[in-house]
Amino acid sequence: LVPQKFMTALVLPPLPERFTHAQVHDFLQACQQVLASNKVAAEVWQLPAGALVDFDSSALAVCLSLQRQAHAKSAQLQILDCPSRLRDLSTLYGVNELLAA
């Protein structure tokens, strides 16, 4: 048997049902609090997005920001339950590789 490597995951605050530019600052601040309180360097940052229904391109901008931060810490951002509309928006903006996972 080959030993299986388990990746450490950190679950970020979930994206809310409604997310626009007005929510960006508070949401990123909540994410920073979770990241600061984490004592173990997680290899995967999980961003729950299943509740996201009403949003603008700010949701995509937040995903890109978190992805950059994750890569700076040698981690990967994983968007969980990504809404199809967010995938469509990422394709429109040419950053669909962000949501490929």
Secondary structure, DSSP 4 states (H G I P E B T S, - for coil): -PPPPPPPEEEPPPPPSEE-HHHHHHHHHHHHHHHHH--S--SEEEEE-TT--EE-HHHHHHHHHHHHHHHHTT-EEEEET--HHHHHHHHHTT-GGGG--
